[in-house]
Amino acid sequence: AARGVLQAVQALRIVINDALSAAQRTIDVLELLQLMAKNVERMDVKSRASVEDRMRELQRLLEDVRSAVAAFGKKGWLRHALNVKRGNAFSQLDSAITGQLSLLLQFYNLARD
């Protein structure tokens, strides 16, 4: 029985660590988006549109993280954390955010040139 409890706690620790990692990434990305938004306003219309499209996709992913983190402690939170909207687990969301951020930065840098 004790081994089962330990395994359950270890599984929860992984989910919680993934949630913390995703939440920290969300904070970092939001700070970056705030800084970028000021510069994007000064871009020409075509460049601004392509960068803003990537920013919106990144915002959608951040909303998925917010939704999953907000569910912690509520009934069904573990199920929700393991199966976030559209079937993404926290670690998958974190990877998707990283990939989308990289794409956004590429478009942003090209638009600035």
N, CA, C and O atoms as CSV, one atom per row, in Angstrom:
chain,resi,resn,atom,element,x,y,z
A,1,ALA,N,N,0.824,-1.191,0.000
A,1,ALA,CA,C,0.000,0.000,0.000
A,1,ALA,C,C,0.869,1.255,0.000
A,1,ALA,O,O,0.585,2.218,-0.712
A,2,ALA,N,N,1.937,1.233,0.812
A,2,ALA,CA,C,2.814,2.395,0.890
A,2,ALA,C,C,3.479,2.659,-0.462
A,2,ALA,O,O,3.640,3.812,-0.862
A,3,ARG,N,N,3.859,1.604,-1.154
A,3,ARG,CA,C,4.483,1.755,-2.473
A,3,ARG,C,C,3.502,2.395,-3.455
A,3,ARG,O,O,3.894,3.227,-4.273
A,4,GLY,N,N,2.251,2.015,-3.377
A,4,GLY,CA,C,1.220,2.593,-4.244
A,4,GLY,C,C,1.030,4.074,-3.980
A,4,GLY,O,O,0.870,4.862,-4.911
A,5,VAL,N,N,1.048,4.452,-2.707
A,5,VAL,CA,C,0.922,5.866,-2.350
A,5,VAL,C,C,2.115,6.638,-2.882
A,5,VAL,O,O,1.956,7.724,-3.440
A,6,LEU,N,N,3.319,6.081,-2.713
A,6,LEU,CA,C,4.524,6.737,-3.194
A,6,LEU,C,C,4.482,6.913,-4.711
A,6,LEU,O,O,4.851,7.973,-5.218
A,7,GLN,N,N,4.045,5.906,-5.428
A,7,GLN,CA,C,3.940,6.008,-6.889
A,7,GLN,C,C,2.929,7.074,-7.298
A,7,GLN,O,O,3.153,7.816,-8.254
A,8,ALA,N,N,1.816,7.146,-6.572
A,8,ALA,CA,C,0.800,8.155,-6.881
A,8,ALA,C,C,1.339,9.561,-6.630
A,8,ALA,O,O,1.104,10.473,-7.423
A,9,VAL,N,N,2.061,9.730,-5.524
A,9,VAL,CA,C,2.635,11.032,-5.209
A,9,VAL,C,C,3.685,11.420,-6.248
A,9,VAL,O,O,3.750,12.579,-6.658
A,10,GLN,N,N,4.499,10.470,-6.672
A,10,GLN,CA,C,5.513,10.760,-7.683
A,10,GLN,C,C,4.864,11.152,-9.015
A,10,GLN,O,O,5.356,12.046,-9.704
A,11,ALA,N,N,3.782,10.500,-9.372
A,11,ALA,CA,C,3.072,10.848,-10.601
A,11,ALA,C,C,2.504,12.260,-10.507
A,11,ALA,O,O,2.567,13.026,-11.469
A,12,LEU,N,N,1.951,12.601,-9.348
A,12,LEU,CA,C,1.426,13.952,-9.146
A,12,LEU,C,C,2.544,14.988,-9.176
A,12,LEU,O,O,2.359,16.088,-9.697
A,13,ARG,N,N,3.686,14.647,-8.626
A,13,ARG,CA,C,4.831,15.562,-8.629
A,13,ARG,C,C,5.237,15.907,-10.063
A,13,ARG,O,O,5.570,17.055,-10.356
A,14,ILE,N,N,5.209,14.933,-10.938
A,14,ILE,CA,C,5.555,15.173,-12.337
A,14,ILE,C,C,4.556,16.140,-12.965
A,14,ILE,O,O,4.946,17.074,-13.666
A,15,VAL,N,N,3.274,15.914,-12.713
A,15,VAL,CA,C,2.237,16.795,-13.266
A,15,VAL,C,C,2.397,18.206,-12.710
A,15,VAL,O,O,2.294,19.184,-13.452
A,16,ILE,N,N,2.646,18.312,-11.423
A,16,ILE,CA,C,2.795,19.636,-10.802
A,16,ILE,C,C,4.041,20.344,-11.337
A,16,ILE,O,O,3.998,21.542,-11.615
A,17,ASN,N,N,5.140,19.621,-11.481
A,17,ASN,CA,C,6.352,20.229,-12.046
A,17,ASN,C,C,6.120,20.689,-13.482
A,17,ASN,O,O,6.589,21.756,-13.876
A,18,ASP,N,N,5.399,19.888,-14.263
A,18,ASP,CA,C,5.059,20.295,-15.631
A,18,ASP,C,C,4.204,21.561,-15.612
A,18,ASP,O,O,4.399,22.465,-16.424
A,19,ALA,N,N,3.254,21.615,-14.674
A,19,ALA,CA,C,2.386,22.801,-14.570
A,19,ALA,C,C,3.195,24.032,-14.201
A,19,ALA,O,O,2.985,25.105,-14.767
A,20,LEU,N,N,4.117,23.888,-13.259
A,20,LEU,CA,C,4.958,25.010,-12.862
A,20,LEU,C,C,5.845,25.480,-14.009
A,20,LEU,O,O,6.033,26.680,-14.212
A,21,SER,N,N,6.381,24.534,-14.747
A,21,SER,CA,C,7.221,24.879,-15.893
A,21,SER,C,C,6.414,25.616,-16.954
A,21,SER,O,O,6.864,26.623,-17.501
A,22,ALA,N,N,5.233,25.114,-17.237
A,22,ALA,CA,C,4.373,25.769,-18.229
A,22,ALA,C,C,3.940,27.152,-17.749
A,22,ALA,O,O,3.869,28.088,-18.546
A,23,ALA,N,N,3.655,27.288,-16.475
A,23,ALA,CA,C,3.246,28.589,-15.932
A,23,ALA,C,C,4.395,29.592,-16.015
A,23,ALA,O,O,4.175,30.752,-16.362
A,24,GLN,N,N,5.614,29.161,-15.702
A,24,GLN,CA,C,6.763,30.058,-15.793
A,24,GLN,C,C,7.012,30.461,-17.237
A,24,GLN,O,O,7.305,31.623,-17.518
A,25,ARG,N,N,6.899,29.512,-18.150
A,25,ARG,CA,C,7.075,29.819,-19.573
A,25,ARG,C,C,6.010,30.833,-20.006
A,25,ARG,O,O,6.300,31.748,-20.777
A,26,THR,N,N,4.791,30.672,-19.513
A,26,THR,CA,C,3.709,31.602,-19.847
A,26,THR,C,C,4.051,33.015,-19.398
A,26,THR,O,O,3.866,33.969,-20.154
A,27,ILE,N,N,4.543,33.153,-18.187
A,27,ILE,CA,C,4.923,34.480,-17.675
A,27,ILE,C,C,6.019,35.093,-18.543
A,27,ILE,O,O,5.940,36.262,-18.919
A,28,ASP,N,N,7.035,34.301,-18.857
A,28,ASP,CA,C,8.142,34.798,-19.681
A,28,ASP,C,C,7.656,35.235,-21.064
A,28,ASP,O,O,8.052,36.285,-21.569
A,29,VAL,N,N,6.809,34.430,-21.658
A,29,VAL,CA,C,6.318,34.732,-23.003
A,29,VAL,C,C,5.414,35.967,-22.988
A,29,VAL,O,O,5.473,36.788,-23.903
A,30,LEU,N,N,4.579,36.102,-21.955
A,30,LEU,CA,C,3.725,37.283,-21.862
A,30,LEU,C,C,4.546,38.563,-21.749
A,30,LEU,O,O,4.208,39.576,-22.361
A,31,GLU,N,N,5.613,38.519,-20.975
A,31,GLU,CA,C,6.493,39.688,-20.870
A,31,GLU,C,C,7.103,40.029,-22.227
A,31,GLU,O,O,7.174,41.198,-22.607
A,32,LEU,N,N,7.538,39.015,-22.944
A,32,LEU,CA,C,8.114,39.229,-24.275
A,32,LEU,C,C,7.077,39.794,-25.238
A,32,LEU,O,O,7.373,40.715,-26.000
A,33,LEU,N,N,5.861,39.248,-25.209
A,33,LEU,CA,C,4.807,39.733,-26.099
A,33,LEU,C,C,4.471,41.193,-25.826
A,33,LEU,O,O,4.200,41.952,-26.757
A,34,GLN,N,N,4.487,41.587,-24.571
A,34,GLN,CA,C,4.221,42.991,-24.238
A,34,GLN,C,C,5.273,43.904,-24.844
A,34,GLN,O,O,4.947,44.968,-25.371
A,35,LEU,N,N,6.528,43.496,-24.773
A,35,LEU,CA,C,7.603,44.300,-25.358
A,35,LEU,C,C,7.503,44.333,-26.885
A,35,LEU,O,O,7.699,45.374,-27.513
A,36,MET,N,N,7.196,43.181,-27.462
A,36,MET,CA,C,7.120,43.090,-28.917
A,36,MET,C,C,5.952,43.898,-29.470
A,36,MET,O,O,6.061,44.487,-30.545
A,37,ALA,N,N,4.850,43.931,-28.754
A,37,ALA,CA,C,3.639,44.599,-29.246
A,37,ALA,C,C,3.904,46.064,-29.571
A,37,ALA,O,O,3.370,46.596,-30.544
A,38,LYS,N,N,4.715,46.701,-28.771
A,38,LYS,CA,C,5.034,48.112,-29.017
A,38,LYS,C,C,5.775,48.283,-30.338
A,38,LYS,O,O,5.511,49.226,-31.083
A,39,ASN,N,N,6.695,47.380,-30.628
A,39,ASN,CA,C,7.460,47.456,-31.875
A,39,ASN,C,C,6.637,47.037,-33.087
A,39,ASN,O,O,6.817,47.573,-34.180
A,40,VAL,N,N,5.749,46.094,-32.894
A,40,VAL,CA,C,4.922,45.605,-34.002
A,40,VAL,C,C,4.032,46.725,-34.538
A,40,VAL,O,O,3.758,46.781,-35.737
A,41,GLU,N,N,3.583,47.613,-33.657
A,41,GLU,CA,C,2.724,48.723,-34.081
A,41,GLU,C,C,3.406,49.611,-35.121
A,41,GLU,O,O,2.733,50.255,-35.926
A,42,ARG,N,N,4.730,49.646,-35.105
A,42,ARG,CA,C,5.470,50.507,-36.031
A,42,ARG,C,C,5.810,49.826,-37.351
A,42,ARG,O,O,6.392,50.461,-38.231
A,43,MET,N,N,5.465,48.557,-37.512
A,43,MET,CA,C,5.777,47.829,-38.740
A,43,MET,C,C,4.788,48.188,-39.836
A,43,MET,O,O,3.695,48.689,-39.569
A,44,ASP,N,N,5.193,47.921,-41.084
A,44,ASP,CA,C,4.251,48.127,-42.184
A,44,ASP,C,C,3.121,47.110,-42.058
A,44,ASP,O,O,3.249,46.110,-41.351
A,45,VAL,N,N,2.030,47.371,-42.739
A,45,VAL,CA,C,0.800,46.589,-42.576
A,45,VAL,C,C,1.011,45.101,-42.859
A,45,VAL,O,O,0.544,44.255,-42.096
A,46,LYS,N,N,1.703,44.777,-43.936
A,46,LYS,CA,C,1.905,43.369,-44.313
A,46,LYS,C,C,2.754,42.643,-43.266
A,46,LYS,O,O,2.412,41.539,-42.843
A,47,SER,N,N,3.842,43.254,-42.858
A,47,SER,CA,C,4.712,42.636,-41.849
A,47,SER,C,C,3.980,42.484,-40.526
A,47,SER,O,O,4.068,41.449,-39.866
A,48,ARG,N,N,3.260,43.526,-40.150
A,48,ARG,CA,C,2.527,43.496,-38.887
A,48,ARG,C,C,1.507,42.356,-38.887
A,48,ARG,O,O,1.355,41.660,-37.883
A,49,ALA,N,N,0.816,42.164,-39.999
A,49,ALA,CA,C,-0.210,41.108,-40.067
A,49,ALA,C,C,0.396,39.723,-39.854
A,49,ALA,O,O,-0.168,38.911,-39.120
A,50,SER,N,N,1.530,39.444,-40.484
A,50,SER,CA,C,2.133,38.112,-40.340
A,50,SER,C,C,2.638,37.883,-38.918
A,50,SER,O,O,2.515,36.779,-38.386
A,51,VAL,N,N,3.200,38.912,-38.305
A,51,VAL,CA,C,3.681,38.775,-36.925
A,51,VAL,C,C,2.494,38.644,-35.972
A,51,VAL,O,O,2.526,37.822,-35.056
A,52,GLU,N,N,1.459,39.440,-36.175
A,52,GLU,CA,C,0.293,39.379,-35.284
A,52,GLU,C,C,-0.415,38.036,-35.373
A,52,GLU,O,O,-0.955,37.562,-34.373
A,53,ASP,N,N,-0.426,37.408,-36.558
A,53,ASP,CA,C,-1.015,36.072,-36.682
A,53,ASP,C,C,-0.302,35.082,-35.761
A,53,ASP,O,O,-0.944,34.284,-35.078
A,54,ARG,N,N,1.029,35.141,-35.751
A,54,ARG,CA,C,1.800,34.237,-34.883
A,54,ARG,C,C,1.605,34.591,-33.416
A,54,ARG,O,O,1.608,33.709,-32.557
A,55,MET,N,N,1.437,35.863,-33.129
A,55,MET,CA,C,1.184,36.285,-31.744
A,55,MET,C,C,-0.156,35.747,-31.255
A,55,MET,O,O,-0.274,35.326,-30.104
A,56,ARG,N,N,-1.159,35.758,-32.115
A,56,ARG,CA,C,-2.481,35.235,-31.732
A,56,ARG,C,C,-2.427,33.738,-31.452
A,56,ARG,O,O,-3.052,33.263,-30.504
A,57,GLU,N,N,-1.690,32.995,-32.264
A,57,GLU,CA,C,-1.561,31.556,-32.034
A,57,GLU,C,C,-0.862,31.298,-30.704
A,57,GLU,O,O,-1.245,30.393,-29.963
A,58,LEU,N,N,0.138,32.074,-30.409
A,58,LEU,CA,C,0.837,31.946,-29.137
A,58,LEU,C,C,-0.102,32.294,-27.983
A,58,LEU,O,O,-0.074,31.630,-26.947
A,59,GLN,N,N,-0.922,33.308,-28.146
A,59,GLN,CA,C,-1.906,33.673,-27.122
A,59,GLN,C,C,-2.886,32.535,-26.872
A,59,GLN,O,O,-3.273,32.290,-25.729
A,60,ARG,N,N,-3.293,31.835,-27.934
A,60,ARG,CA,C,-4.213,30.701,-27.784
A,60,ARG,C,C,-3.579,29.607,-26.930
A,60,ARG,O,O,-4.236,29.027,-26.065
A,61,LEU,N,N,-2.316,29.331,-27.173
A,61,LEU,CA,C,-1.620,28.324,-26.370
A,61,LEU,C,C,-1.495,28.764,-24.912
A,61,LEU,O,O,-1.646,27.954,-23.998
A,62,LEU,N,N,-1.222,30.039,-24.704
A,62,LEU,CA,C,-1.120,30.551,-23.342
A,62,LEU,C,C,-2.456,30.466,-22.619
A,62,LEU,O,O,-2.496,30.238,-21.410
A,63,GLU,N,N,-3.541,30.645,-23.346
A,63,GLU,CA,C,-4.875,30.516,-22.757
A,63,GLU,C,C,-5.126,29.065,-22.337
A,63,GLU,O,O,-5.761,28.822,-21.310
A,64,ASP,N,N,-4.638,28.106,-23.115
A,64,ASP,CA,C,-4.762,26.695,-22.732
A,64,ASP,C,C,-4.036,26.424,-21.416
A,64,ASP,O,O,-4.541,25.692,-20.565
A,65,VAL,N,N,-2.854,27.013,-21.251
A,65,VAL,CA,C,-2.111,26.851,-19.997
A,65,VAL,C,C,-2.889,27.485,-18.851
A,65,VAL,O,O,-3.029,26.884,-17.786
A,66,ARG,N,N,-3.395,28.699,-19.065
A,66,ARG,CA,C,-4.160,29.389,-18.022
A,66,ARG,C,C,-5.352,28.550,-17.587
A,66,ARG,O,O,-5.636,28.421,-16.396
A,67,SER,N,N,-6.033,27.993,-18.549
A,67,SER,CA,C,-7.202,27.171,-18.267
A,67,SER,C,C,-6.827,25.938,-17.434
A,67,SER,O,O,-7.523,25.587,-16.481
A,68,ALA,N,N,-5.739,25.300,-17.801
A,68,ALA,CA,C,-5.308,24.101,-17.078
A,68,ALA,C,C,-4.851,24.434,-15.665
A,68,ALA,O,O,-5.178,23.717,-14.720
A,69,VAL,N,N,-4.099,25.516,-15.517
A,69,VAL,CA,C,-3.617,25.908,-14.190
A,69,VAL,C,C,-4.793,26.336,-13.307
A,69,VAL,O,O,-4.812,26.036,-12.114
A,70,ALA,N,N,-5.764,27.029,-13.883
A,70,ALA,CA,C,-6.931,27.477,-13.125
A,70,ALA,C,C,-7.750,26.299,-12.597
A,70,ALA,O,O,-8.460,26.437,-11.601
A,71,ALA,N,N,-7.657,25.159,-13.247
A,71,ALA,CA,C,-8.433,23.990,-12.842
A,71,ALA,C,C,-7.835,23.272,-11.631
A,71,ALA,O,O,-8.515,22.454,-11.012
A,72,PHE,N,N,-6.574,23.561,-11.280
A,72,PHE,CA,C,-5.935,22.895,-10.149
A,72,PHE,C,C,-6.755,23.106,-8.882
A,72,PHE,O,O,-7.206,24.213,-8.588
A,73,GLY,N,N,-6.935,22.022,-8.142
A,73,GLY,CA,C,-7.646,22.086,-6.873
A,73,GLY,C,C,-9.148,21.935,-7.010
A,73,GLY,O,O,-9.838,21.715,-6.015
A,74,LYS,N,N,-9.663,22.050,-8.217
A,74,LYS,CA,C,-11.097,21.893,-8.428
A,74,LYS,C,C,-11.390,20.437,-8.771
A,74,LYS,O,O,-10.491,19.679,-9.131
A,75,LYS,N,N,-12.633,20.066,-8.656
A,75,LYS,CA,C,-13.041,18.703,-8.960
A,75,LYS,C,C,-12.613,18.352,-10.384
A,75,LYS,O,O,-12.901,19.088,-11.328
A,76,GLY,N,N,-11.929,17.231,-10.526
A,76,GLY,CA,C,-11.484,16.772,-11.835
A,76,GLY,C,C,-10.212,17.435,-12.328
A,76,GLY,O,O,-9.877,17.310,-13.506
A,77,TRP,N,N,-9.482,18.146,-11.451
A,77,TRP,CA,C,-8.297,18.891,-11.884
A,77,TRP,C,C,-7.210,17.987,-12.437
A,77,TRP,O,O,-6.535,18.352,-13.400
A,78,LEU,N,N,-7.030,16.812,-11.843
A,78,LEU,CA,C,-5.969,15.930,-12.324
A,78,LEU,C,C,-6.271,15.451,-13.737
A,78,LEU,O,O,-5.388,15.446,-14.595
A,79,ARG,N,N,-7.506,15.053,-13.981
A,79,ARG,CA,C,-7.896,14.636,-15.330
A,79,ARG,C,C,-7.678,15.788,-16.301
A,79,ARG,O,O,-7.175,15.601,-17.409
A,80,HIS,N,N,-8.065,16.973,-15.869
A,80,HIS,CA,C,-7.901,18.158,-16.716
A,80,HIS,C,C,-6.419,18.444,-16.980
A,80,HIS,O,O,-6.039,18.787,-18.100
A,81,ALA,N,N,-5.592,18.303,-15.954
A,81,ALA,CA,C,-4.157,18.567,-16.103
A,81,ALA,C,C,-3.491,17.555,-17.022
A,81,ALA,O,O,-2.572,17.889,-17.770
A,82,LEU,N,N,-3.962,16.319,-16.957
A,82,LEU,CA,C,-3.380,15.294,-17.807
A,82,LEU,C,C,-3.900,15.352,-19.232
A,82,LEU,O,O,-3.260,14.840,-20.150
A,83,ASN,N,N,-5.030,15.958,-19.417
A,83,ASN,CA,C,-5.644,16.010,-20.739
A,83,ASN,C,C,-6.195,17.406,-20.979
A,83,ASN,O,O,-7.409,17.606,-21.012
A,84,VAL,N,N,-5.305,18.361,-21.146
A,84,VAL,CA,C,-5.677,19.751,-21.363
A,84,VAL,C,C,-6.400,19.849,-22.700
A,84,VAL,O,O,-6.322,18.939,-23.525
A,85,LYS,N,N,-7.103,20.958,-22.906
A,85,LYS,CA,C,-7.843,21.174,-24.145
A,85,LYS,C,C,-7.108,20.619,-25.355
A,85,LYS,O,O,-5.887,20.728,-25.459
A,86,ARG,N,N,-7.850,20.036,-26.250
A,86,ARG,CA,C,-7.333,19.476,-27.493
A,86,ARG,C,C,-6.309,18.366,-27.240
A,86,ARG,O,O,-5.465,18.093,-28.093
A,87,GLY,N,N,-6.386,17.722,-26.057
A,87,GLY,CA,C,-5.563,16.555,-25.791
A,87,GLY,C,C,-4.111,16.846,-25.459
A,87,GLY,O,O,-3.304,15.917,-25.456
A,88,ASN,N,N,-3.740,18.076,-25.181
A,88,ASN,CA,C,-2.350,18.403,-24.859
A,88,ASN,C,C,-2.107,18.283,-23.366
A,88,ASN,O,O,-2.860,18.841,-22.568
A,89,ALA,N,N,-1.068,17.565,-22.983
A,89,ALA,CA,C,-0.622,17.566,-21.595
A,89,ALA,C,C,0.244,18.802,-21.394
A,89,ALA,O,O,0.653,19.442,-22.362
A,90,PHE,N,N,0.523,19.136,-20.142
A,90,PHE,CA,C,1.328,20.327,-19.857
A,90,PHE,C,C,2.638,20.313,-20.620
A,90,PHE,O,O,3.027,21.321,-21.209
A,91,SER,N,N,3.316,19.186,-20.614
A,91,SER,CA,C,4.616,19.136,-21.285
A,91,SER,C,C,4.457,19.344,-22.787
A,91,SER,O,O,5.321,19.951,-23.420
A,92,GLN,N,N,3.374,18.852,-23.361
A,92,GLN,CA,C,3.116,19.073,-24.782
A,92,GLN,C,C,2.806,20.545,-25.046
A,92,GLN,O,O,3.244,21.106,-26.050
A,93,LEU,N,N,2.055,21.162,-24.149
A,93,LEU,CA,C,1.774,22.598,-24.285
A,93,LEU,C,C,3.064,23.399,-24.192
A,93,LEU,O,O,3.268,24.344,-24.955
A,94,ASP,N,N,3.921,23.031,-23.273
A,94,ASP,CA,C,5.193,23.724,-23.114
A,94,ASP,C,C,6.011,23.625,-24.406
A,94,ASP,O,O,6.601,24.610,-24.849
A,95,SER,N,N,6.041,22.447,-24.998
A,95,SER,CA,C,6.756,22.264,-26.273
A,95,SER,C,C,6.107,23.072,-27.389
A,95,SER,O,O,6.800,23.675,-28.209
A,96,ALA,N,N,4.788,23.084,-27.419
A,96,ALA,CA,C,4.081,23.849,-28.456
A,96,ALA,C,C,4.345,25.345,-28.298
A,96,ALA,O,O,4.512,26.052,-29.292
A,97,ILE,N,N,4.384,25.827,-27.066
A,97,ILE,CA,C,4.676,27.243,-26.814
A,97,ILE,C,C,6.093,27.571,-27.281
A,97,ILE,O,O,6.318,28.591,-27.931
A,98,THR,N,N,7.034,26.708,-26.949
A,98,THR,CA,C,8.420,26.922,-27.360
A,98,THR,C,C,8.538,26.976,-28.881
A,98,THR,O,O,9.215,27.851,-29.422
A,99,GLY,N,N,7.889,26.052,-29.565
A,99,GLY,CA,C,7.919,26.034,-31.028
A,99,GLY,C,C,7.264,27.260,-31.636
A,99,GLY,O,O,7.797,27.849,-32.577
A,100,GLN,N,N,6.118,27.646,-31.111
A,100,GLN,CA,C,5.404,28.814,-31.629
A,100,GLN,C,C,6.179,30.089,-31.354
A,100,GLN,O,O,6.190,31.001,-32.180
A,101,LEU,N,N,6.823,30.158,-30.205
A,101,LEU,CA,C,7.644,31.320,-29.875
A,101,LEU,C,C,8.820,31.441,-30.843
A,101,LEU,O,O,9.151,32.538,-31.292
A,102,SER,N,N,9.435,30.332,-31.155
A,102,SER,CA,C,10.543,30.335,-32.115
A,102,SER,C,C,10.077,30.826,-33.478
A,102,SER,O,O,10.749,31.635,-34.117
A,103,LEU,N,N,8.932,30.337,-33.915
A,103,LEU,CA,C,8.371,30.770,-35.193
A,103,LEU,C,C,8.041,32.265,-35.172
A,103,LEU,O,O,8.332,32.984,-36.128
A,104,LEU,N,N,7.438,32.722,-34.088
A,104,LEU,CA,C,7.117,34.134,-33.947
A,104,LEU,C,C,8.376,34.994,-34.030
A,104,LEU,O,O,8.390,36.012,-34.722
A,105,LEU,N,N,9.422,34.590,-33.332
A,105,LEU,CA,C,10.660,35.363,-33.351
A,105,LEU,C,C,11.280,35.412,-34.745
A,105,LEU,O,O,11.852,36.429,-35.135
A,106,GLN,N,N,11.168,34.320,-35.493
A,106,GLN,CA,C,11.678,34.317,-36.869
A,106,GLN,C,C,10.914,35.322,-37.728
A,106,GLN,O,O,11.522,36.101,-38.461
A,107,PHE,N,N,9.592,35.306,-37.641
A,107,PHE,CA,C,8.776,36.248,-38.411
A,107,PHE,C,C,9.035,37.686,-37.964
A,107,PHE,O,O,9.115,38.601,-38.783
A,108,TYR,N,N,9.165,37.865,-36.662
A,108,TYR,CA,C,9.420,39.192,-36.109
A,108,TYR,C,C,10.747,39.747,-36.623
A,108,TYR,O,O,10.821,40.900,-37.050
A,109,ASN,N,N,11.785,38.928,-36.581
A,109,ASN,CA,C,13.100,39.383,-37.049
A,109,ASN,C,C,13.109,39.657,-38.551
A,109,ASN,O,O,13.741,40.613,-39.000
A,110,LEU,N,N,12.420,38.836,-39.322
A,110,LEU,CA,C,12.333,39.077,-40.767
A,110,LEU,C,C,11.557,40.355,-41.056
A,110,LEU,O,O,11.909,41.110,-41.962
A,111,ALA,N,N,10.507,40.594,-40.289
A,111,ALA,CA,C,9.675,41.797,-40.520
A,111,ALA,C,C,10.433,43.063,-40.168
A,111,ALA,O,O,10.181,44.121,-40.744
A,112,ARG,N,N,11.353,42.964,-39.233
A,112,ARG,CA,C,12.138,44.142,-38.823
A,112,ARG,C,C,13.216,44.500,-39.843
A,112,ARG,O,O,13.647,45.651,-39.913
A,113,ASP,N,N,13.650,43.526,-40.627
A,113,ASP,CA,C,14.729,43.778,-41.599
A,113,ASP,C,C,14.265,44.581,-42.800
A,113,ASP,O,O,15.059,44.867,-43.695
